[in-house]
Amino acid sequence: MDVYQQAGLEVEAMFEPLAKESEPYNWVNETKINPWVIYVLKNIE
């Protein structure tokens, strides 16, 4: 990810969570397609 490198950061981990069908919500397709991505960043050393 170029923008992170330009900011002096690099991706340490990436998580793509999915909803669970056991949750009490009427998910549309979030159990198959993740609605967001979580990046864990760290300083480039």
DOMIFI-652943 format. One record per atom (N, C-alpha, C): residue number from 1; residue in three letters; atom name; x, y, z. Coordinates in pm, whole numbers, plus 50000, padded with zeros to 5 digits. Example, Ala and Ser with C-alpha at 12.3 -4.5 7.8 and 13.67 -1.06 7.14 Angstrom:
<drenkes>
DRENKE_1_ALA_N_51319_49431_50780
DRENKE_1_ALA_CA_51230_49550_50780
DRENKE_1_ALA_C_51320_49670_50780
DRENKE_2_SER_N_51285_49775_50708
DRENKE_2_SER_CA_51367_49894_50714
DRENKE_2_SER_C_51290_50003_50787
</drenkes>
This chain:
<drenkes>
DRENKE_1_MET_N_50085_49883_50000
DRENKE_1_MET_CA_50000_50000_50000
DRENKE_1_MET_C_50090_50124_50000
DRENKE_2_ASP_N_50096_50187_49888
DRENKE_2_ASP_CA_50186_50302_49870
DRENKE_2_ASP_C_50159_50416_49967
DRENKE_3_VAL_N_50033_50443_49994
DRENKE_3_VAL_CA_50001_50556_50082
DRENKE_3_VAL_C_50053_50532_50223
DRENKE_4_TYR_N_50050_50408_50269
DRENKE_4_TYR_CA_50103_50377_50401
DRENKE_4_TYR_C_50255_50395_50403
DRENKE_5_GLN_N_50322_50348_50298
DRENKE_5_GLN_CA_50468_50362_50289
DRENKE_5_GLN_C_50507_50509_50286
DRENKE_6_GLN_N_50432_50590_50214
DRENKE_6_GLN_CA_50460_50734_50209
DRENKE_6_GLN_C_50445_50799_50346
DRENKE_7_ALA_N_50359_50743_50429
DRENKE_7_ALA_CA_50338_50794_50564
DRENKE_7_ALA_C_50435_50732_50664
DRENKE_8_GLY_N_50526_50644_50616
DRENKE_8_GLY_CA_50622_50581_50705
DRENKE_8_GLY_C_50565_50461_50779
DRENKE_9_LEU_N_50461_50399_50723
DRENKE_9_LEU_CA_50395_50285_50788
DRENKE_9_LEU_C_50395_50163_50696
DRENKE_10_GLU_N_50381_50047_50757
DRENKE_10_GLU_CA_50362_49925_50679
DRENKE_10_GLU_C_50255_49839_50745
DRENKE_11_VAL_N_50194_49754_50665
DRENKE_11_VAL_CA_50086_49668_50715
DRENKE_11_VAL_C_50148_49551_50790
DRENKE_12_GLU_N_50111_49538_50916
DRENKE_12_GLU_CA_50157_49425_50998
DRENKE_12_GLU_C_50058_49310_50990
DRENKE_13_ALA_N_49929_49343_50984
DRENKE_13_ALA_CA_49825_49240_50975
DRENKE_13_ALA_C_49701_49302_50909
DRENKE_14_MET_N_49621_49215_50850
DRENKE_14_MET_CA_49497_49259_50787
DRENKE_14_MET_C_49387_49159_50824
DRENKE_15_PHE_N_49274_49210_50867
DRENKE_15_PHE_CA_49161_49126_50906
DRENKE_15_PHE_C_49040_49161_50821
DRENKE_16_GLU_N_48971_49059_50771
DRENKE_16_GLU_CA_48851_49077_50692
DRENKE_16_GLU_C_48737_49002_50759
DRENKE_17_PRO_N_48680_49061_50865
DRENKE_17_PRO_CA_48578_48990_50943
DRENKE_17_PRO_C_48447_48971_50868
DRENKE_18_LEU_N_48385_48859_50893
DRENKE_18_LEU_CA_48254_48829_50837
DRENKE_18_LEU_C_48152_48822_50950
DRENKE_19_ALA_N_48029_48855_50919
DRENKE_19_ALA_CA_47920_48840_51015
DRENKE_19_ALA_C_47891_48690_51033
DRENKE_20_LYS_N_47831_48656_51144
DRENKE_20_LYS_CA_47797_48516_51171
DRENKE_20_LYS_C_47646_48498_51158
DRENKE_21_GLU_N_47607_48388_51099
DRENKE_21_GLU_CA_47464_48362_51082
DRENKE_21_GLU_C_47394_48342_51216
DRENKE_22_SER_N_47470_48312_51321
DRENKE_22_SER_CA_47411_48292_51453
DRENKE_22_SER_C_47378_48423_51523
DRENKE_23_GLU_N_47421_48537_51466
DRENKE_23_GLU_CA_47391_48667_51526
DRENKE_23_GLU_C_47245_48703_51504
DRENKE_24_PRO_N_47187_48784_51592
DRENKE_24_PRO_CA_47044_48814_51584
DRENKE_24_PRO_C_47010_48925_51484
DRENKE_25_TYR_N_47081_48929_51371
DRENKE_25_TYR_CA_47056_49032_51270
DRENKE_25_TYR_C_47022_48968_51137
DRENKE_26_ASN_N_46947_49035_51058
DRENKE_26_ASN_CA_46914_48987_50923
DRENKE_26_ASN_C_47019_49039_50826
DRENKE_27_TRP_N_47132_48969_50818
DRENKE_27_TRP_CA_47239_49011_50729
DRENKE_27_TRP_C_47197_48989_50585
DRENKE_28_VAL_N_47239_49078_50499
DRENKE_28_VAL_CA_47209_49065_50356
DRENKE_28_VAL_C_47310_48968_50293
DRENKE_29_ASN_N_47437_49007_50288
DRENKE_29_ASN_CA_47541_48919_50235
DRENKE_29_ASN_C_47671_48931_50315
DRENKE_30_GLU_N_47663_48991_50433
DRENKE_30_GLU_CA_47782_49013_50515
DRENKE_30_GLU_C_47840_48884_50572
DRENKE_31_THR_N_47770_48773_50559
DRENKE_31_THR_CA_47824_48645_50605
DRENKE_31_THR_C_47914_48583_50498
DRENKE_32_LYS_N_47909_48637_50376
DRENKE_32_LYS_CA_47990_48587_50265
DRENKE_32_LYS_C_48089_48691_50212
DRENKE_33_ILE_N_48052_48817_50220
DRENKE_33_ILE_CA_48136_48928_50171
DRENKE_33_ILE_C_48162_49021_50290
DRENKE_34_ASN_N_48290_49040_50323
DRENKE_34_ASN_CA_48320_49125_50439
DRENKE_34_ASN_C_48287_49271_50408
DRENKE_35_PRO_N_48218_49338_50499
DRENKE_35_PRO_CA_48178_49478_50477
DRENKE_35_PRO_C_48289_49578_50504
DRENKE_36_TRP_N_48400_49535_50564
DRENKE_36_TRP_CA_48511_49625_50591
DRENKE_36_TRP_C_48639_49545_50607
DRENKE_37_VAL_N_48751_49615_50609
DRENKE_37_VAL_CA_48882_49555_50631
DRENKE_37_VAL_C_48950_49634_50743
DRENKE_38_ILE_N_49015_49564_50833
DRENKE_38_ILE_CA_49087_49627_50943
DRENKE_38_ILE_C_49236_49606_50919
DRENKE_39_TYR_N_49311_49717_50911
DRENKE_39_TYR_CA_49455_49711_50893
DRENKE_39_TYR_C_49525_49744_51025
DRENKE_40_VAL_N_49621_49662_51063
DRENKE_40_VAL_CA_49708_49691_51177
DRENKE_40_VAL_C_49838_49741_51116
DRENKE_41_LEU_N_49874_49866_51148
DRENKE_41_LEU_CA_49991_49928_51089
DRENKE_41_LEU_C_50102_49945_51192
DRENKE_42_LYS_N_50226_49950_51142
DRENKE_42_LYS_CA_50338_49979_51231
DRENKE_42_LYS_C_50435_50070_51157
DRENKE_43_ASN_N_50518_50139_51233
DRENKE_43_ASN_CA_50620_50226_51175
DRENKE_43_ASN_C_50721_50144_51098
DRENKE_44_ILE_N_50766_50196_50985
DRENKE_44_ILE_CA_50874_50133_50911
DRENKE_44_ILE_C_51003_50163_50986
DRENKE_45_GLU_N_51081_50060_51010
DRENKE_45_GLU_CA_51205_50078_51086
DRENKE_45_GLU_C_51325_50068_50995
</drenkes>
